[in-house]
Every structure is written in C-alpha cells, then in structure tokens.
Amino acid sequence: MYLTKEVKEGIFGKHGKSTTDTGSAEGQIALFTHRISHLTEHLKKNHKDYNTQRSLVKLVGKRRDQLDYLIKSDIVRYRAIIKELGLRK
C-alpha cells in the first residue's frame, strides 16, 4: 500500500499540529493532495481505469471543500497551506 502509517504520520506531523492530529484542515488537505498526486500518476499509466478516475474527482471535491472552509474561517492559514503545498485556485 502506498499510504502506510509512517507516511500518514509524516504528513500530519509536517502539516498538522502533531502526528496524531488528523482532524486539522491543513493535515487533511495535505493528505488529500498526497492521495490525488498518487492517483494522477496511476491514471497516466491506466487511462481506462474509470473507478480510480471517479475516486480522484471525489477527492478533489473533498479537498476543495476543506479549502473553502479554511478560506472562510482563517485566510492566513489558507494562504499558508496553499503556498506550502504549491496549490493554486
């Protein structure tokens, strides 16, 4: 599996408040971004995998929802996570 416990702890440790803080918006956005990049690479090789394509679209929507929540609640945190992950709107 590409997403082991150590990888998740690293993502949440880097972008969240701690390695066990899985509820922070920044940590979830970072996790979604990691999963999106993995699925994108998979779809480059397997372009007819429609189930993965649907999962990718759902993940992008979830990440967008988290980003929308963050922009409404705290614009500074939003700008920081956008810059840190290299996302753009």
Secondary structure, 3 states (H helix, E strand, C coil): CCCCHHHHHHHHHHHCCCCCCCCCHHHHHHHHHHHHHHHHHHHHHCCCCHHHHHHHHHHHHHHHHHHHHHHHHCHHHHHHHHHHHCCCC
